[in-house]
Amino acid sequence: MIVAVDGPVAAGKGTLARLLAKHFGLAYLDTGSLYRAVASKVLRTGAAPEQAAQSLDAADLAAPDLRAEAVGQMASKVAAIPAVRAALLDYQRSFARNPPGAVLDGRDIGTVVCPWAEVKLFVTASPERRANRRYLELRAKGDNVSEADVLADLIARDARDSARDVAPLKPALDAHLLDTTDLAIEAAFEAARAKVAERL
């Protein structure tokens, strides 16, 4: 059983994917963390993105700055490089194929990484709602940011992710759309759980 959970930043896909994996006893992979690890390595070492992707190790995946805003912005840029995506694609597919299955979240799981996934969810929300969620996350970590700046960055990142030539952010044709703008996490999880349960 492979469950693909795609969507833009701060739509809630990571939280939902983790809850689904726990509920159904499946492995979980935040594919965005792979791109964040590449971005972090580029920023820390000055390595070329392709080289950083090909040489990722456990230490890179556990780097303390993976959730930093600068790393997130760089991750969106390195993710547009075809050689970076190619280097990480095999790892993601191998992870997904391990029994009994997995839940992967990202931008292109249902369209590129695992187009054969049994369940595909595309999780979204209004830019304003997503920016508010991201703003609250950053403030809770002590970052001094304005909600207006977070919204502007989010809109720019959406445009970059959707317009890239390789694996753009878009729902798979057979994906179930889940808008979390006005949903609490419990209601969003129940809707997602029901879709997976239908296939089981």
C-alpha positions as CSV (number, residue, x, y, z in Angstrom):
1,M,0.0,0.0,0.0
2,I,1.5,3.3,-1.1
3,V,-0.2,6.6,-0.1
4,A,0.9,9.7,-1.9
5,V,0.2,13.0,-0.1
6,D,1.1,16.1,-2.2
7,G,0.4,19.8,-1.7
8,P,1.9,23.2,-1.2
9,V,3.8,24.4,1.9
10,A,1.8,24.7,5.2
11,A,-1.3,23.0,3.8
12,G,-1.1,20.3,6.5
13,K,0.1,17.4,4.3
14,G,3.0,16.5,6.6
15,T,0.8,16.2,9.7
16,L,-1.8,14.2,7.8
17,A,0.8,11.9,6.3
18,R,2.4,11.1,9.7
19,L,-1.0,10.4,11.2
20,L,-2.0,8.2,8.3
21,A,1.3,6.2,8.5
22,K,0.8,5.7,12.3
23,H,-2.9,4.7,11.9
24,F,-2.3,2.2,9.1
25,G,1.1,0.9,10.3
26,L,3.0,2.1,7.3
27,A,6.5,3.7,7.0
28,Y,6.6,7.5,6.6
29,L,8.9,9.6,4.4
30,D,8.8,13.4,4.3
31,T,10.4,13.8,0.9
32,G,10.8,17.5,1.5
33,S,13.4,16.7,4.1
34,L,15.6,15.2,1.4
35,Y,15.5,18.4,-0.5
36,R,16.0,20.4,2.7
37,A,19.0,18.3,3.5
38,V,20.5,19.0,0.0
39,A,19.8,22.7,0.5
40,S,21.3,22.7,4.0
41,K,24.5,21.0,2.7
42,V,24.7,23.6,-0.2
43,L,24.4,26.5,2.3
44,R,26.8,24.9,4.8
45,T,29.5,23.7,2.5
46,G,29.1,25.6,-0.7
47,A,28.8,22.3,-2.6
48,A,27.1,22.2,-6.0
49,P,23.4,21.1,-5.5
50,E,24.0,18.0,-7.7
51,Q,27.1,17.0,-5.7
52,A,25.2,17.6,-2.4
53,A,22.3,15.3,-3.6
54,Q,24.6,12.5,-4.7
55,S,26.5,12.5,-1.4
56,L,23.7,12.8,1.2
57,D,24.3,10.8,4.4
58,A,22.6,10.3,7.7
59,A,24.3,13.3,9.3
60,D,22.9,15.5,6.5
61,L,19.4,14.2,7.1
62,A,19.7,15.1,10.8
63,A,21.2,18.6,10.3
64,P,19.8,21.0,13.0
65,D,18.9,23.7,10.5
66,L,16.6,21.6,8.2
67,R,13.5,23.5,9.3
68,A,15.1,27.0,9.0
69,E,13.4,29.4,6.6
70,A,16.5,30.0,4.6
71,V,16.9,26.2,4.1
72,G,13.2,26.0,3.0
73,Q,13.7,28.7,0.4
74,M,16.9,27.1,-0.9
75,A,15.2,23.7,-1.0
76,S,12.6,25.1,-3.4
77,K,15.4,26.3,-5.7
78,V,17.5,23.1,-5.6
79,A,14.3,21.0,-6.2
80,A,14.0,22.6,-9.6
81,I,17.3,21.2,-10.7
82,P,16.8,18.0,-12.8
83,A,20.0,16.3,-11.6
84,V,19.1,16.8,-8.0
85,R,15.6,15.3,-8.5
86,A,17.1,12.3,-10.4
87,A,19.6,11.7,-7.6
88,L,16.8,11.5,-5.0
89,L,14.2,9.7,-7.0
90,D,15.6,6.1,-6.6
91,Y,15.8,6.5,-2.9
92,Q,12.2,7.6,-2.6
93,R,10.9,4.8,-4.8
94,S,12.9,2.2,-2.9
95,F,11.6,3.5,0.4
96,A,8.0,3.3,-1.0
97,R,8.3,-0.3,-2.2
98,N,9.4,-1.8,1.1
99,P,6.6,-4.0,2.6
100,P,4.1,-3.4,3.9
101,G,4.1,0.0,2.2
102,A,4.5,3.7,3.0
103,V,3.1,7.1,3.1
104,L,5.2,9.7,1.3
105,D,4.5,13.4,1.3
106,G,5.9,16.0,-1.0
107,R,5.1,18.0,-4.2
108,D,5.3,15.3,-6.9
109,I,4.7,11.9,-5.2
110,G,1.5,11.1,-7.1
111,T,2.6,12.5,-10.4
112,V,6.3,11.5,-10.6
113,V,7.7,9.5,-7.7
114,C,4.9,7.0,-7.3
115,P,2.3,7.5,-10.0
116,W,1.1,3.9,-9.3
117,A,0.2,4.7,-5.6
118,E,-3.0,3.2,-4.5
119,V,-4.2,6.4,-2.9
120,K,-3.3,9.9,-3.9
121,L,-4.2,12.9,-1.8
122,F,-3.6,16.6,-2.8
123,V,-3.9,18.7,0.3
124,T,-4.3,22.4,-0.1
125,A,-5.6,25.5,1.7
126,S,-5.9,29.2,0.9
127,P,-2.6,31.1,0.8
128,E,-3.7,33.3,3.6
129,R,-4.6,30.4,5.9
130,R,-1.3,28.6,5.0
131,A,0.7,31.8,5.7
132,N,-1.0,32.2,9.0
133,R,-0.1,28.6,10.0
134,R,3.5,29.1,8.9
135,Y,3.7,32.4,10.7
136,L,2.6,30.9,13.9
137,E,5.1,28.0,13.5
138,L,8.0,30.5,13.0
139,R,7.0,32.7,15.8
140,A,6.8,29.7,18.1
141,K,10.4,28.9,17.2
142,G,11.4,32.5,18.1
143,D,11.8,33.8,14.5
144,N,11.1,37.5,14.2
145,V,8.9,37.6,11.0
146,S,5.8,39.4,9.9
147,E,2.8,37.6,8.5
148,A,2.8,39.7,5.4
149,D,6.4,38.7,4.6
150,V,5.5,35.0,5.2
151,L,2.6,35.3,2.8
152,A,4.8,37.0,0.2
153,D,7.4,34.3,0.5
154,L,4.8,31.5,0.4
155,I,3.2,32.9,-2.8
156,A,6.7,33.2,-4.5
157,R,7.5,29.6,-3.5
158,D,4.1,28.4,-4.8
159,A,4.9,30.1,-8.1
160,R,8.4,28.6,-8.3
161,D,7.2,25.1,-7.4
162,S,4.3,25.2,-9.8
163,A,6.2,26.7,-12.8
164,R,9.4,24.5,-12.7
165,D,9.9,22.4,-15.8
166,V,10.7,19.2,-13.9
167,A,8.0,17.7,-11.6
168,P,5.9,20.8,-11.0
169,L,3.6,21.0,-8.1
170,K,0.1,19.9,-9.3
171,P,-2.5,17.3,-8.4
172,A,-2.4,14.0,-10.1
173,L,-5.4,13.5,-12.4
174,D,-6.7,10.8,-10.0
175,A,-5.9,12.5,-6.7
176,H,-8.5,13.3,-4.1
177,L,-8.5,17.0,-3.3
178,L,-8.6,17.9,0.4
179,D,-9.0,21.6,1.2
180,T,-8.0,22.2,4.8
181,T,-8.6,25.9,4.9
182,D,-11.5,25.6,7.3
183,L,-10.8,22.1,8.7
184,A,-9.4,21.2,12.1
185,I,-6.7,18.5,12.0
186,E,-9.1,15.9,13.3
187,A,-11.6,16.5,10.5
188,A,-8.9,16.6,7.9
189,F,-7.4,13.3,9.2
190,E,-10.8,11.6,9.2
191,A,-11.4,12.6,5.6
192,A,-8.0,11.4,4.6
193,R,-8.3,8.2,6.6
194,A,-11.6,7.4,4.9
195,K,-10.1,7.6,1.5
196,V,-7.3,5.2,2.4
197,A,-9.7,2.8,4.1
198,E,-11.8,2.7,0.9
199,R,-8.8,1.2,-0.9
200,L,-8.1,-1.3,1.9
